Amino acid sequence: MSEHGQTEVESPDRGAFRVEVRSFLEAHAEPLAEVDPWTVSGFPDDAEAEAYFSRGRAWQATLADHGWAGITWPTEYGGRGGDAWMGRVFAEEAARFGSHSGFVSATIAMLGPTLLALGSEVQKQRFIPPLLRADEAWCQLFSEPGAGSDLAGLATRAVPDGDSFVVDGQKVWSSCAQFCDWGFLLARTDPDAPKHQGISFFLMDMSTPGVEVRPLVQANGSTHFNEVFLTGVRIPAEQLVGDLHGGWGPARMVLANEAAFIGRGGGSTAHRLVELARMFRRQDDPVIRQGLADAFIREQIIRLLGRRIRAALRHDGPPVVDPALTKVFAADLKARNGQLATAISGAAGVAGPDPVGQWVQAELINRFTISIGGGTTEVQKNNLAERWLGLPREPWPDKGLPWRDVPRS
Ligand SMILES: Cc1cc2nc3c(=O)[nH]c(=O)nc-3n(C[C@H](O)[C@H](O)[C@H](O)COP(=O)(O)OP(=O)(O)OC[C@H]3O[C@@H](n4cnc5c(N)ncnc54)[C@H](O)[C@@H]3O)c2cc1C
């Protein structure tokens, strides 16, 4: 069955697989009907946020215990060893249930393929199974106060000392770091090399002495982000991924996986907006109707682009759609939906303390999250312009300069 209920002709092995997926989900997943559609994910309450995080973790463990985590990942590291189409079938069926892995699914999608491709055998054996089961939850420690879009300009230092590295510096915007056990960290190991060539990629235990996580309180009272201060933190040398000074390669892989993860789209907000219009008796308003149809069309385009990407993967073909493109599209839709929710409900809806009002507030306040997180829309457009339109690179005044000579604010 397709996501809109039309019956598609499916090969017997796919049909049998789908039945197997459904019976697992029916036995273990929360029915969608029991999940409050107006639940918000930007919590003003830390205990609730932690409970939400833990629920996602627990669901990931359930998936792993029944062989449904890492469907395409190798069995020797806890995956199922299946084909890409199996992942697609599972995602289609899971969309009809309420259980999901929440935040951990993002860092699993970012780090897992990177470790599989570039980690040592020992690292893969040690880190991938607990990553996949979320026994160890991971955060991304890339951005710094002076390095976001220009990530390669980062200033956190890692200095070799015996059989470890000593790390000093500061990270920021580290999502959910307060709940995580490990972080994947970029640090500068060669300040004399040009900025992209002197960075290394480390796996860091967040309980190491010298790691201090300070939550940042947002406008809505939630603390999704953190500052992470690193003072004399010792990281064993065996937790370096890839080559020393070669961290830009794994960093790019993480960023590409992040863009693909964000751009894959989520559940349907268009249908929730239609429900909101009904509640506020705005479904006859011609401008609102145009907005709702527009939201639906854009959602369908993202879904279809996602399908094309997955179909290409299924046939081992080259990516037909750049993940940067789907991310830009998804970011634009999120911003539009936040505006539309506010236009539908008006001031009364936005100010309401009830769950629906809180949902509208969250849609409004969070509408730019994905046009900034995982690389801003402007930066993604620059990349698309260079990769797909052959436009000249942006001016690069520090090209070839040793990092220590690059002017910094
Ligand atoms: C929801 C969310 C979650 C996040 N989670 C994490 C996380 O877990 N770990 C982590 O390390 N980071 C995380 N980040 C940080 C994120 O990666 C950075 O915010 C992002 O890369 C932008 O960097 P910046 O904030 O320093 O902005 P800046 O780089 O200072 O950009 C400021 C503005 O200038 C524009 N700009 C910059 N350079 C160019 C250019 N060359 N051309 C055109 N315009 C440009 C940008 O588009 C932006 O509008 C998260 C951010 C968000 C919003």
Ligand as a Chemical Component Dictionary entry (heavy atoms), coordinates in Angstrom:
data_LIG
# 
_chem_comp.id                   LIG 
_chem_comp.type                 NON-POLYMER 
_chem_comp.pdbx_formal_charge   0 
_chem_comp.three_letter_code    LIG 
# 
loop_
_chem_comp_atom.comp_id 
_chem_comp_atom.atom_id 
_chem_comp_atom.alt_atom_id 
_chem_comp_atom.type_symbol 
_chem_comp_atom.charge 
_chem_comp_atom.model_Cartn_x 
_chem_comp_atom.model_Cartn_y 
_chem_comp_atom.model_Cartn_z 
_chem_comp_atom.pdbx_ordinal 
LIG C1  C1  C 0 18.184 23.633 15.370 1  
LIG C2  C2  C 0 19.690 23.720 15.304 2  
LIG C3  C3  C 0 20.435 22.643 15.766 3  
LIG C4  C4  C 0 21.836 22.729 15.745 4  
LIG N1  N1  N 0 22.537 21.677 16.265 5  
LIG C5  C5  C 0 23.882 21.710 16.246 6  
LIG C6  C6  C 0 24.628 20.628 16.815 7  
LIG O1  O1  O 0 24.065 19.684 17.381 8  
LIG N2  N2  N 0 25.967 20.673 16.767 9  
LIG C7  C7  C 0 26.641 21.705 16.166 10 
LIG O2  O2  O 0 27.861 21.648 16.106 11 
LIG N3  N3  N 0 25.967 22.773 15.642 12 
LIG C8  C8  C 0 24.602 22.795 15.681 13 
LIG N4  N4  N 0 23.890 23.864 15.180 14 
LIG C9  C9  C 0 24.621 25.038 14.694 15 
LIG C10 C10 C 0 24.539 25.218 13.188 16 
LIG O3  O3  O 0 25.304 24.269 12.511 17 
LIG C11 C11 C 0 25.030 26.662 12.904 18 
LIG O4  O4  O 0 24.118 27.543 13.542 19 
LIG C12 C12 C 0 25.053 26.945 11.418 20 
LIG O5  O5  O 0 26.055 26.211 10.777 21 
LIG C13 C13 C 0 25.263 28.469 11.149 22 
LIG O6  O6  O 0 26.373 28.938 11.839 23 
LIG P1  P1  P 0 26.272 30.252 12.738 24 
LIG O7  O7  O 0 25.119 30.081 13.669 25 
LIG O8  O8  O 0 27.629 30.484 13.328 26 
LIG O9  O9  O 0 25.895 31.427 11.742 27 
LIG P2  P2  P 0 26.892 32.235 10.807 28 
LIG O10 O10 O 0 27.787 31.285 10.098 29 
LIG O11 O11 O 0 27.534 33.316 11.614 30 
LIG O12 O12 O 0 25.897 32.862 9.765  31 
LIG C14 C14 C 0 25.172 34.083 10.010 32 
LIG C15 C15 C 0 24.418 34.429 8.743  33 
LIG O13 O13 O 0 25.344 34.712 7.679  34 
LIG C16 C16 C 0 25.052 33.900 6.543  35 
LIG N5  N5  N 0 26.269 33.512 5.853  36 
LIG C17 C17 C 0 27.408 33.047 6.420  37 
LIG N6  N6  N 0 28.313 32.741 5.464  38 
LIG C18 C18 C 0 27.724 32.990 4.284  39 
LIG C19 C19 C 0 28.146 32.889 2.925  40 
LIG N7  N7  N 0 29.351 32.421 2.622  41 
LIG N8  N8  N 0 27.275 33.259 1.940  42 
LIG C20 C20 C 0 26.034 33.747 2.242  43 
LIG N9  N9  N 0 25.580 33.884 3.526  44 
LIG C21 C21 C 0 26.415 33.503 4.526  45 
LIG C22 C22 C 0 24.343 32.681 7.101  46 
LIG O14 O14 O 0 23.554 32.057 6.121  47 
LIG C23 C23 C 0 23.523 33.276 8.231  48 
LIG O15 O15 O 0 22.318 33.815 7.738  49 
LIG C24 C24 C 0 22.498 23.860 15.226 50 
LIG C25 C25 C 0 21.739 24.954 14.785 51 
LIG C26 C26 C 0 20.342 24.888 14.835 52 
LIG C27 C27 C 0 19.549 26.070 14.385 53 
# 
loop_
_chem_comp_bond.comp_id 
_chem_comp_bond.atom_id_1 
_chem_comp_bond.atom_id_2 
_chem_comp_bond.value_order 
_chem_comp_bond.pdbx_ordinal 
LIG C1  C2  SING 1  
LIG C2  C3  SING 2  
LIG C2  C26 DOUB 3  
LIG C3  C4  DOUB 4  
LIG C4  N1  SING 5  
LIG C4  C24 SING 6  
LIG N1  C5  DOUB 7  
LIG C5  C6  SING 8  
LIG C5  C8  SING 9  
LIG C6  O1  DOUB 10 
LIG C6  N2  SING 11 
LIG N2  C7  SING 12 
LIG C7  O2  DOUB 13 
LIG C7  N3  SING 14 
LIG N3  C8  DOUB 15 
LIG C8  N4  SING 16 
LIG N4  C9  SING 17 
LIG N4  C24 SING 18 
LIG C9  C10 SING 19 
LIG C10 O3  SING 20 
LIG C10 C11 SING 21 
LIG C11 O4  SING 22 
LIG C11 C12 SING 23 
LIG C12 O5  SING 24 
LIG C12 C13 SING 25 
LIG C13 O6  SING 26 
LIG O6  P1  SING 27 
LIG P1  O7  DOUB 28 
LIG P1  O8  SING 29 
LIG P1  O9  SING 30 
LIG O9  P2  SING 31 
LIG P2  O10 DOUB 32 
LIG P2  O11 SING 33 
LIG P2  O12 SING 34 
LIG O12 C14 SING 35 
LIG C14 C15 SING 36 
LIG C15 O13 SING 37 
LIG C15 C23 SING 38 
LIG O13 C16 SING 39 
LIG C16 N5  SING 40 
LIG C16 C22 SING 41 
LIG N5  C17 SING 42 
LIG N5  C21 SING 43 
LIG C17 N6  DOUB 44 
LIG N6  C18 SING 45 
LIG C18 C19 SING 46 
LIG C18 C21 DOUB 47 
LIG C19 N7  SING 48 
LIG C19 N8  DOUB 49 
LIG N8  C20 SING 50 
LIG C20 N9  DOUB 51 
LIG N9  C21 SING 52 
LIG C22 O14 SING 53 
LIG C22 C23 SING 54 
LIG C23 O15 SING 55 
LIG C24 C25 DOUB 56 
LIG C25 C26 SING 57 
LIG C26 C27 SING 58 
# 
